[in-house]
Each structure stands twice: as C-alpha cells, then as structure tokens.
C-alpha cells in the first residue's frame, strides 16, 4: 500500500506574497518531504480586520506568478469563496473531506503557534492536521493533542506591510518580492496611492 500523500496547507493574507512566504514553504517541503504545499489566501483574516486587502483575485494571481516554477505549489482559492472571516479549522475540515487519504499539515510561524489556543476551535484544527512550525528563536513547546513538527531556518526578514508602504511611495521594485510579482504590481497599480 503506498504511503499517503503529504499535503501542507499554508493560509494567509498574502498581501502581497513575498519571498519570505516562498522560503518558509520551500523549507517545509524539503524538511518533511511534502508532496504539495497549497497556498490558501484568506477572504478576510480574523486577525487582520482593520484594513481591506487587495482583491482575492489579485492576491491569487500574485501567488500564481510567484509559484509558477514550483511544481509542488498549488494556489487554492477555497477561502475566497467562503462567507465571513476565514477560520483555519473550517478550511482544514474541508480539505480533510477533499483529500481523505492524504496526511495534512498546517504551516505556521512560531508566533502563530504561541497564539494558536486563542484561535477559533483550535482543537478541531488539530484533529485534521499536523503542525509545521518555523522556529526562529526558542523551540516551540509541544501541546497534548497537537502533532508538532519544528523546522529551523534563518528567519526571512520580509514584511508585507513594509512592501506595501514602499510601493505606495512610488518604488517599483523590492528585494523581498519576486521580480515578476513586482512587475505585475506595478502594471496593475496595486498598493499605489
């Protein structure tokens, strides 16, 4: 019997997707020998309700451009078609139904792991996935009932907020953006004042 496919779910606003996101996904893929990483841009992040992100269509297109050379990367617009905020447990349960024979993982940073118990229904998320957590400093602590894989890497300095600020000031390139994504942002005038 073949081993189950290993699929990692990587949720986020991706506003815009930057090289830090790609770095983390690649690190997870290589460390755990994943078959696939599914990038899931959220419609509305429950953690970032203060500002309106670029349209879901634009964020998906930036993801497609940034991952076009990565055979293992899939851009999945599932959350963009759901009502209300995008809750991780709902996405994970839907993916468990969609891929019943796969082994599912959830990629996150150490800061998200630290705040996970404040998320909506983290126990339901934990029933569906194993957690891949990037450790930048202290090692994330295990929790009962939560399957944890710690990956170590040099934390990438990229910040979507700083990228948006730079672009809004008229810069046309940014070292944290895939060059083709930067070009697309420039052409579409995303984040421009």
VOMARNU-696230 format. One line per 5 residues: number of its first residue (from 1); their letters; for each residue z negated, x, y of N, C-alpha, C. Coordinates in steps of 0.2 Angstrom, whole numbers, padded with zeros to 4 digits. Layout:
N
NUM	A	Z/X/Y/Z/X/Y/Z/X/Y  ... $
//
This chain:
193
1	XXXXX	0000/0004/-0006/0000/0000/0000/0000/0004/0006  0005/0003/0011/0005/0008/0017/-0001/0007/0021  -0003/0012/0025/-0008/0011/0030/-0006/0006/0035  -0011/0003/0038/-0009/-0002/0044/-0007/0002/0050  -0002/-0002/0053/0000/0001/0060/-0006/0002/0065 $
6	XXXXX	-0006/0007/0068/-0011/0008/0073/-0009/0007/0080  -0011/0001/0083/-0008/-0001/0090/-0014/-0001/0095  -0013/0003/0100/-0018/0003/0105/-0016/-0001/0111  -0021/-0005/0114/-0020/-0009/0120/-0022/-0006/0126  -0018/-0006/0131/-0020/-0002/0137/-0019/-0007/0143 $
11	XXXXX	-0025/-0010/0145/-0024/-0015/0150/-0026/-0012/0157  -0023/-0015/0162/-0025/-0013/0169/-0020/-0016/0174  -0022/-0015/0180/-0018/-0017/0185/-0011/-0014/0186  -0011/-0007/0185/-0005/-0003/0185/-0002/-0004/0192  -0005/-0003/0197/-0003/-0005/0204/-0003/0001/0209 $
16	XXXXX	0001/0006/0208/0007/0007/0203/0004/0011/0197  0008/0011/0191/0007/0015/0186/0008/0022/0188  0003/0027/0186/0004/0034/0189/0003/0038/0183  0004/0045/0184/0004/0050/0179/-0003/0050/0175  -0008/0048/0178/-0015/0048/0175/-0015/0043/0169 $
21	XXXXX	-0012/0037/0170/-0011/0032/0165/-0007/0035/0159  -0002/0038/0161/0003/0041/0155/-0001/0046/0152  -0005/0050/0155/-0009/0056/0152/-0014/0053/0147  -0017/0048/0150/-0023/0045/0145/-0019/0042/0139  -0014/0038/0140/-0011/0035/0134/-0008/0040/0129 $
26	XXXXX	-0005/0046/0132/-0002/0051/0128/-0008/0055/0124  -0014/0056/0127/-0019/0059/0124/-0022/0055/0118  -0023/0048/0120/-0025/0044/0114/-0020/0043/0109  -0014/0043/0110/-0009/0043/0105/-0009/0049/0100  -0009/0055/0104/-0009/0061/0100/-0016/0062/0096 $
31	XXXXX	-0021/0060/0099/-0028/0062/0096/-0029/0057/0090  -0027/0051/0090/-0028/0046/0085/-0022/0044/0081  -0016/0048/0082/-0010/0047/0079/-0008/0040/0079  -0008/0037/0085/-0006/0030/0086/0001/0029/0084  0003/0023/0082/0010/0021/0081/0013/0018/0088 $
36	XXXXX	0008/0015/0092/0011/0012/0098/0005/0011/0103  0007/0012/0109/0002/0010/0114/0006/0004/0118  0002/-0001/0119/0005/-0007/0123/0002/-0007/0129  0006/-0006/0135/0003/-0007/0142/0003/-0014/0144  -0002/-0017/0145/-0003/-0024/0147/-0005/-0025/0154 $
41	XXXXX	-0001/-0025/0159/-0003/-0026/0166/-0006/-0033/0167  -0011/-0034/0170/-0015/-0040/0171/-0012/-0044/0176  -0013/-0051/0176/-0011/-0055/0181/-0016/-0054/0187  -0022/-0056/0186/-0027/-0055/0190/-0033/-0051/0187  -0035/-0046/0190/-0041/-0042/0186/-0047/-0045/0189 $
46	XXXXX	-0052/-0047/0184/-0058/-0050/0186/-0062/-0045/0190  -0061/-0038/0189/-0064/-0033/0193/-0062/-0031/0200  -0056/-0034/0201/-0052/-0032/0207/-0049/-0038/0211  -0054/-0043/0213/-0052/-0049/0216/-0051/-0049/0223  -0052/-0043/0226/-0052/-0043/0233/-0045/-0042/0236 $
51	XXXXX	-0040/-0040/0233/-0033/-0039/0235/-0028/-0041/0230  -0022/-0043/0233/-0017/-0045/0229/-0013/-0039/0227  -0012/-0038/0221/-0007/-0033/0218/0000/-0034/0220  0004/-0029/0219/0011/-0030/0218/0013/-0035/0213  0019/-0039/0213/0020/-0044/0209/0020/-0041/0201 $
56	XXXXX	0019/-0046/0197/0019/-0044/0190/0025/-0041/0188  0031/-0044/0190/0037/-0041/0188/0038/-0034/0191  0036/-0033/0197/0037/-0026/0200/0033/-0021/0196  0027/-0023/0194/0022/-0018/0190/0025/-0017/0183  0028/-0022/0180/0031/-0021/0173/0037/-0017/0174 $
61	XXXXX	0041/-0017/0179/0047/-0013/0180/0045/-0006/0181  0040/-0005/0185/0037/0002/0186/0035/0005/0179  0031/0001/0175/0029/0003/0169/0035/0005/0164  0040/0001/0164/0046/0002/0160/0049/0009/0162  0050/0010/0169/0053/0016/0171/0049/0022/0169 $
66	XXXXX	0042/0022/0170/0038/0027/0168/0037/0029/0161  0039/0024/0157/0038/0025/0149/0045/0025/0146  0050/0025/0149/0057/0024/0146/0058/0030/0141  0055/0036/0142/0057/0041/0137/0051/0042/0132  0047/0037/0132/0041/0037/0127/0042/0032/0121 $
71	XXXXX	0045/0034/0116/0047/0029/0110/0041/0025/0108  0035/0027/0109/0029/0024/0106/0026/0019/0111  0029/0019/0117/0026/0015/0123/0029/0008/0123  0026/0003/0124/0028/-0004/0124/0025/-0007/0131  0029/-0010/0135/0027/-0014/0141/0026/-0021/0138 $
76	XXXXX	0021/-0024/0139/0019/-0031/0136/0017/-0035/0142  0021/-0040/0144/0019/-0045/0150/0014/-0051/0148  0011/-0050/0142/0007/-0056/0139/0002/-0059/0145  -0002/-0054/0148/-0007/-0057/0153/-0004/-0060/0159  0002/-0058/0161/0005/-0061/0167/0007/-0068/0166 $
81	XXXXX	0007/-0070/0160/0009/-0077/0158/0003/-0082/0157  -0003/-0079/0158/-0009/-0082/0156/-0012/-0085/0163  -0016/-0091/0163/-0019/-0093/0169/-0025/-0089/0171  -0027/-0089/0177/-0033/-0086/0179/-0033/-0079/0178  -0040/-0076/0179/-0041/-0069/0178/-0039/-0067/0171 $
86	XXXXX	-0037/-0061/0170/-0035/-0058/0163/-0042/-0055/0160  -0044/-0059/0155/-0050/-0056/0152/-0048/-0053/0145  -0051/-0047/0144/-0049/-0042/0139/-0050/-0046/0132  -0056/-0049/0131/-0057/-0052/0125/-0051/-0057/0123  -0049/-0061/0128/-0043/-0066/0126/-0037/-0062/0124 $
91	XXXXX	-0036/-0057/0128/-0030/-0053/0126/-0030/-0050/0119  -0036/-0047/0117/-0037/-0044/0111/-0037/-0049/0105  -0039/-0055/0106/-0039/-0060/0101/-0032/-0062/0100  -0028/-0063/0106/-0021/-0065/0105/-0017/-0060/0101  -0018/-0053/0103/-0015/-0048/0099/-0017/-0047/0092 $
96	XXXXX	-0023/-0049/0090/-0025/-0049/0083/-0022/-0054/0079  -0020/-0060/0083/-0016/-0065/0080/-0009/-0063/0079  -0006/-0060/0084/0001/-0057/0084/0002/-0052/0079  -0003/-0047/0078/-0002/-0042/0074/-0008/-0042/0068  -0008/-0047/0064/-0014/-0047/0059/-0015/-0042/0055 $
101	XXXXX	-0010/-0038/0053/-0010/-0032/0048/-0011/-0026/0052  -0012/-0025/0058/-0012/-0019/0062/-0020/-0017/0063  -0021/-0011/0064/-0028/-0009/0067/-0027/-0008/0074  -0031/-0012/0078/-0030/-0012/0085/-0036/-0008/0089  -0034/-0005/0094/-0038/-0001/0098/-0038/-0003/0105 $
106	XXXXX	-0043/-0001/0109/-0043/-0003/0116/-0044/0004/0120  -0040/0006/0124/-0040/0012/0128/-0044/0011/0135  -0049/0015/0136/-0053/0014/0142/-0056/0021/0145  -0058/0021/0151/-0061/0027/0153/-0069/0026/0152  -0072/0032/0153/-0079/0032/0152/-0083/0027/0157 $
111	XXXXX	-0081/0026/0163/-0084/0021/0167/-0084/0014/0165  -0078/0012/0162/-0077/0006/0159/-0082/0005/0153  -0082/0010/0149/-0087/0009/0143/-0094/0008/0146  -0096/0012/0151/-0103/0011/0154/-0104/0004/0156  -0099/0000/0159/-0100/-0006/0161/-0097/-0012/0157 $
116	XXXXX	-0095/-0010/0151/-0092/-0015/0146/-0097/-0021/0144  -0103/-0020/0144/-0108/-0025/0142/-0108/-0031/0148  -0106/-0029/0154/-0106/-0034/0159/-0099/-0038/0159  -0094/-0036/0155/-0088/-0039/0154/-0089/-0046/0151  -0084/-0051/0152/-0085/-0057/0149/-0084/-0057/0141 $
121	XXXXX	-0089/-0059/0137/-0088/-0059/0130/-0086/-0052/0127  -0090/-0047/0128/-0088/-0040/0126/-0089/-0040/0118  -0093/-0044/0115/-0094/-0044/0108/-0088/-0047/0105  -0084/-0052/0108/-0078/-0054/0105/-0072/-0049/0105  -0072/-0045/0111/-0068/-0040/0111/-0069/-0035/0105 $
126	XXXXX	-0075/-0033/0104/-0077/-0028/0099/-0076/-0030/0092  -0075/-0037/0091/-0073/-0039/0084/-0066/-0038/0083  -0062/-0037/0088/-0055/-0036/0087/-0052/-0029/0087  -0056/-0025/0091/-0053/-0018/0092/-0058/-0013/0091  -0056/-0007/0090/-0059/-0001/0091/-0058/0002/0098 $
131	XXXXX	-0063/0005/0100/-0063/0008/0107/-0061/0015/0108  -0056/0017/0112/-0054/0024/0113/-0057/0025/0120  -0062/0029/0121/-0064/0031/0127/-0063/0038/0129  -0061/0039/0135/-0060/0046/0138/-0066/0048/0141  -0069/0054/0138/-0075/0057/0141/-0073/0062/0146 $
136	XXXXX	-0075/0061/0152/-0074/0066/0157/-0080/0071/0158  -0086/0068/0157/-0092/0072/0158/-0096/0071/0152  -0101/0067/0153/-0106/0065/0147/-0102/0061/0142  -0104/0063/0136/-0102/0059/0130/-0104/0052/0130  -0099/0047/0129/-0101/0040/0129/-0105/0039/0123 $
141	XXXXX	-0110/0035/0124/-0115/0033/0119/-0113/0028/0114  -0114/0028/0108/-0112/0023/0103/-0116/0017/0104  -0113/0011/0102/-0117/0005/0103/-0116/0001/0096  -0121/-0002/0094/-0121/-0006/0087/-0116/-0011/0088  -0111/-0011/0083/-0106/-0017/0083/-0100/-0015/0086 $
146	XXXXX	-0100/-0009/0090/-0094/-0007/0094/-0091/0000/0090  -0085/0000/0088/-0082/0005/0085/-0079/0010/0090  -0082/0016/0091/-0080/0020/0096/-0077/0027/0094  -0071/0028/0097/-0068/0035/0097/-0068/0038/0103  -0071/0044/0104/-0071/0048/0110/-0066/0053/0110 $
151	XXXXX	-0062/0053/0116/-0057/0058/0116/-0059/0062/0123  -0057/0068/0122/-0059/0073/0128/-0053/0075/0131  -0053/0076/0137/-0047/0078/0141/-0049/0080/0148  -0045/0084/0151/-0046/0085/0158/-0044/0079/0162  -0049/0076/0165/-0048/0070/0169/-0042/0071/0174 $
156	XXXXX	-0037/0067/0174/-0032/0067/0178/-0034/0064/0185  -0032/0068/0191/-0035/0065/0197/-0032/0059/0200  -0027/0057/0197/-0023/0051/0200/-0027/0045/0202  -0025/0042/0208/-0028/0036/0210/-0023/0031/0213  -0023/0025/0210/-0018/0021/0213/-0019/0019/0220 $
161	XXXXX	-0025/0018/0222/-0027/0017/0229/-0024/0022/0234  -0025/0028/0232/-0023/0034/0236/-0015/0034/0236  -0012/0032/0231/-0005/0032/0231/-0002/0027/0235  -0005/0021/0235/-0003/0015/0239/-0004/0017/0247  -0010/0020/0248/-0011/0022/0255/-0006/0027/0258 $
166	XXXXX	-0004/0032/0253/0000/0037/0255/0007/0034/0257  0009/0030/0252/0016/0026/0253/0016/0022/0259  0011/0019/0260/0010/0014/0266/0011/0018/0273  0010/0024/0272/0010/0029/0278/0017/0032/0279  0022/0030/0274/0028/0032/0275/0030/0038/0270 $
171	XXXXX	0026/0041/0266/0028/0046/0262/0032/0043/0256  0037/0047/0254/0042/0044/0250/0041/0047/0243  0037/0052/0242/0036/0054/0235/0028/0055/0235  0026/0056/0228/0019/0058/0227/0018/0062/0221  0014/0067/0221/0014/0071/0215/0011/0067/0209 $
176	XXXXX	0007/0061/0210/0005/0058/0204/0009/0052/0202  0015/0052/0204/0020/0047/0202/0026/0050/0198  0028/0046/0193/0034/0048/0190/0040/0048/0195  0044/0053/0196/0049/0053/0201/0053/0047/0202  0055/0044/0196/0059/0038/0196/0055/0032/0198 $
181	XXXXX	0049/0032/0197/0045/0027/0199/0044/0027/0207  0043/0033/0209/0043/0034/0217/0049/0032/0220  0055/0034/0217/0061/0032/0220/0062/0024/0220  0060/0021/0214/0060/0013/0214/0056/0010/0219  0050/0013/0220/0045/0010/0225/0048/0011/0232 $
186	XXXXX	0052/0016/0233/0055/0017/0240/0061/0012/0241  0065/0012/0236/0071/0007/0236/0068/0000/0237  0063/-0002/0234/0061/-0009/0234/0056/-0010/0240  0054/-0005/0243/0049/-0005/0249/0042/-0008/0247  0040/-0007/0240/0034/-0009/0238/0028/-0005/0242 $
191	XXX	0023/-0008/0244/0017/-0005/0247/0019/-0002/0254  0025/-0004/0256/0027/-0002/0263/0023/-0007/0268  0022/-0005/0274/0018/-0009/0279/0023/-0015/0281 $
//
